[in-house]
């Protein structure tokens, strides 16, 4: 994965990903550049950020997206996936 840091790199990555206009609107909604602490963009094979590298996290959606999966089942499945990744 290509990892780059800096505002100019984030701007280039946003244009490549086609989210530059969306990003501009989000920044404006929060009160401008001074109000936004950091931005990170992750796409397949590339990650850019301005100040702090994003930390890896595992997110669980309660209800399992309506697929009949309980929260406990979803957590168990994510834990098993994480264990498999550590073993590899």
N, C-alpha and C positions, 0 to 999 in steps of 0.2 A: 504494500500500500504506500502510495506517495503521500507524505505528510509535509505540509508547508505552513509557515507562520507569517503573520503580518496582514495589515489592512489591504494592501495592494493585491496580495495573493487571494484573500477572501473575495475581493471584488471580482477578480478574474474568474474564480471558481463559481461565483454566483451567476456570472454571465454564461459560463459554460453549461451550468445546470439549468439555466432558464428561469432563475428565481430572483434576478436582480431587481425587477420592478416590485415584486412582492416584498422583498427585503427593504426596499426604500419606503414602502407604505407602512411596514411594521415599525421601522425606526421612527417615522413621522408620528405614528399613533402613540408612541411612548414618550414623545417630547423632544425628539432630535438625537443627534449623535452623542451629546453629553449625557443623556439619560441611559444609554445602552452601555453596559459594562463590557460585554464580550459577545462575539459571534463565532460560531463554529458551524461548518458545513461538511457533511459526510455523504459522499456518493460512492458507488462501487469503485474501489481502487484508489480513491483519493479522499484526503481529509485536510481541511484548512481551518485555522483559527487565528484570532487576533492576539490574545494575551495568554490564556490558560488552555492547555490541552484538555479536552473533555474527558471525564472519567468514564470507564465502562460501567454500565448498569444493566440489570435485567428487570424488565417491567412486566407486570402481570396485570391483565385487565380483568377486574372482578366480573364473574359471570361467563367468562370464556367466549365473549362475542356472541352470546346467544346460541351456542352449540351444545347446550346441555351439560357443560363442564362446570363443576363447582369451583369456588376459589381454592379450596384445599387441593383438589385434583390438579388445578392449573399450577399451583406452587410446587407440587410434587413433580410434575412433568418438567418444569423449568429447572428444578434442582437436579433431576436425572440428566438433563441435557448438559448442564454445567459440569457435572462429574465426568461425563463422557468426553467433553472437550479437554478437561484437565488430564485425562488418561492418555490422550493422543499425543 
